Amino acid sequence: MSSSEPLLDVRDLHVDIPLMTGVLHAVRGISFSVGRGETLCLVGESGCGKSLTALAVMGLLPRRARRRAAQLRFAGQDMLQLDTRGLEKLRGDRMAMIFQEPMTSLNPAFTIGDQLAEVLRQHRPVSRREARDRAVFLLEKVGITAAASRLGQYPHQLSGGLRQRVMIAMALMCGPELILADEPTTALDVTVQAQLLHLLVDLQREFGMAMIFITHDLGVVSRIADKVAVMYAGKVVEAGGCQRIFRDPLHPYTRGLMRCIPVPGRTKPGEKLAAIPGIVPALVGEMTGCAFRYRCPMAHDACADDPVPVRGAAGEADHRYRCVLTPERLREEAVWEGAA
């Protein structure tokens, strides 16, 4: 793979799930890439397709779900051509995933040590002792004290924060090039969340990994992201560099998300935060035009037309958004206070 080629390159990814009432188009033609050592954050409300995107990349979709894409390449390898065995060799080895809820990801019938060792021995010709030593090393790396004694414990004997640290260690067992983290701190208290975020960033830098971080927390995004892809109703509606998007968000949905978070020094204690009106539309069946138009204060008649144009910000080749309005019109018509 050339140095200019992204580590992961996804083009026109779709995930369809047949239901009794029709086909649920959960992911509808999204594209993104992530380079070595980069952090891409997928952002959006619950149900927008973030987690299914990660599962589609990993080949871990539910049995009834169907994945299709124009391109899905990892380190120059065409993942669309891999059979089940080829995907199993890749997963857990060169790319790994940290799931949102460790209690449902760890097997309650096996010890922590057995589950960690299994990952390494599945992909490397190592002895049980070597796998155990690697497990102890990584448990210490993720901040678990008395790591050797933890190997004989079962998941239910650990706190939520410790279980998530075990999941991070498990993802690192084979030294992957890419980590997909699906809201790994959501179920934890604020203090533990901050600790794990710092840990992930430090480990990423130490091991030189790329990371796709899935979250709905823009505060987290502002601290860790190199690039951001904002998703709504199964599509990427805005994507670009983190600093540029936070400095000058263009899509009305991105602007709305920004208004929903408190700003230090500007948001007064007890002040009511803004909210995006309406609800996310159902994704069953075909959808034309902009899915956000029913909730958007800047909606025009042209928003019902299909396809919705993808525009670029002036002077920012990588900053793209999906809207009928030009950047100038969006800034002129911004109606949320502080959005422009």
ZALO-479124 format. One record per residue (C-alpha): x, y, z; residue in one letter. Coordinates in steps of 0.2 Angstrom, whole numbers, plus 2048, in hexadecimal, padded with zeros to 3 digits. Last residue first. Example, Ala and Ser with C-alpha at 12.3 -4.5 7.8 and 13.67 -1.06 7.14 Angstrom:
BEGIN
8447FB824S/83E7EA827A/
***
This chain:
BEGIN
78A89B83CA/782890849A/78389C858G/77189F858E/76889284DW/76189B83EV/76F899832A/7688A0821E/7778AB81CE/78489E822R/77B890818L/77A89B809R/78C89E809E/79188C80BP/7858887FCT/774880800L/76E8707F8V/777866806C/783857808R/79385D810Y/7A685C80BR/7B6862814H/7C485980CD/7C88667FEA/7C787480AE/7CB885801G/7B88887FFA/7AE87B807A/7A886C7FCG/7978677F7R/78E8577F5V/77E8597ECP/76D8517F2V/7688447E5P/75A8467E5D/74E8547E7D/7448577F7A/7518647FEC/74D86F7EEA/73D8747F7D/74887C804H/74D878816A/757884821M/74D880831P/75286E82FC/748860837R/73D85A828Y/74C85E81DR/758852826F/75584381AA/75B84E80BC/7538487FBG/74B8377F8T/749828803M/7458167FEE/73E80A80AG/74180881DV/74C816824L/74081E82FA/743831832P/74D837841V/74284184CI/73C85384DG/745863854P/758864857I/75B869869A/763879871A/769878882L/760880891K/76A88B89CE/76D8838AEG/77F88A8AFP/7828968A0K/788890890T/79589C889R/7A5899894G/7A6887890P/79A883881V/78C877885P/78786A877I/77786A86DC/77C879862R/78A86F85BM/77E861856L/77386E84DG/781875843R/78586383ET/773861838Y/77387182FP/78386C825H/790879825L/79A877835P/7A8885836D/7B4884845R/7AE87384AF/7AF86C839I/7BF874835R/7C886E845Q/7C285C842C/7C785B830G/7B9856824G/7A884E822A/796853821E/78684A81DV/78C83881EV/77D82E81BK/773821825G/76682C82CA/773839831Y/786837832M/793844836V/7A583E830A/7B384683AV/7C6846837K/7D4848843D/7CA844852A/7CF842864I/7CA85186ER/7BC859864S/7B4848861V/7B2845873V/7A9856876G/79F851867L/797842870D/78D838864H/79B82B862T/7A481F856I/7B7820856F/7C0819847I/7D281784BM/7E3815842A/7F180D84CM/80281484FG/80580985FF/80A81686BE/7FF824863R/7F0818863Q/7F4813875L/7F482587BD/7E4829872V/7DB81A879L/7E181D88BL/7DC82F88AH/7CB82A885L/7CA81C892L/7CF8288A0Q/7C283589BA/7B482889AQ/7B98218ABV/7B68328B3T/7A68358A9V/79E8258AFD/79D8168A2L/790810896A/79581B888T/7A8818889T/7AB80C87AP/79F81586EE/7A4809861D/7B780985FA/7BE80384FL/7D0800850I/7DC7FF841L/7EE7F983FE/7EC7EB84CP/7F97E5858G/7F37D385AC/7ED7D586CM/7E87E886AL/7D57E4869A/7D67D9878M/7DE7E7882A/7D07F387EI/7C37E6883M/7CC7E4893V/7CC7F6896R/7B97F6893Q/7B77E88A0R/7C17F28ACL/7B68018AAG/7A67F78ACG/7AD7EF8BCS/7B47DE8BCL/7AE7CD8C4Q/7A17CB8B7H/7AE7CA8A9P/7B67BA8B1Y/7C77BB8BBQ/7D67AF8B8G/7DF7BC8ADL/7DC7CA8BAR/7EA7C38C5S/7F77C78B8A/7F17D88B5A/7F47DE8C7A/7EF7EF8C2T/7E57F28B2I/7EB8028A9G/7E97FE897V/7FB7FA895K/7FB7EF8A4E/7ED7E589CL/7F77E588CL/8077DD894F/7FC7D089EV/7F47CB88EA/8057CA884R/80C7BF892D/7FC7B4891R/7FE7B287FA/8107AD880E/80C7A188ER/7FE799884R/80B797875S/80B7A1865V/80779E853P/7FD7AE851R/7EB7B284BH/7E07A7855Q/7ED7A6863R/7ED7B9865L/7DA7BA867V/7D97AA872E/7E57B187EA/7DA7C0883L/7CB7B5885Q/7D47A888FD/7DB7B689BG/7CB7BE89EI/7C37AE8A3T/7B67A5899F/7A37A289CA/79E7B589DP/7A47B788BN/7A97C9888L/79F7D387BS/78F7D5885T/7987DB895M/7A37E688AP/7957F1884E/79A7FD876Q/7A67F286DF/7B87F4869I/7BC7EE858M/7CC7E7850A/7D57E883FM/7E67E083BR/7E37D1846D/7D27D184EG/7CA7D083ER/7D57CD82FL/7D77BA830K/7C47B9833E/7C17C3824L/7CB7B7819G/7C27A8820R/7B17B081CT/7B57B480AD/7BF7C4805L/7BB7CC7F5Q/7B27DB7FDL/7C17DE808M/7CC7E37FAD/7DD7E5801Q/7E77F57FFG/7E97F7812A/7D67F5814F/7CB7F7805R/7B87F8804L/7B37FF7F3Q/7A28017EAA/7997FA7F9A/78C7ED7FER/7887E680FR/7787DC812R/7707D9823A/7677C9827R/7757C1831R/7797D083BP/7897DA835L/79A7D483BL/7A47D782BG/7B07E3834M/7AC7F2828V/7997ED829A/79A7ED83CL/7A27FE83CA/794805830T/7877FC83BL/78E80684AS/78C817842K/77B814839G/77182383EC/76881A84BG/76E82485AS/773835855E/78383984BG/79683984BV/7A282D843L/7B4833849C/7C383083EL/7D482E848T/7E382D83DE/7F3823840G/7F281B82FR/7E5823824G/7D2822826V/7C6823817S/7B3827815F/7A582380AS/79282180EI/785819802G/77681780DR/77980E81EV/769808827A/75F805817H/7517FB820L/7487F1812V/7367EE814G/7287EC821T/72D7DA825M/73F7DF826L/74E7DD81AP/75E7E6821I/7687F0814D/77A7F7818V/78280280AH/794808808L/7978147FAD/7AA8147FBR/7B480F80BV/7C781080BD/7D180A81AL/7E480C81CL/7E381B810P/7EF81B801E/7FC829801S/80981E809S/8078117FBS/800800800M/
***
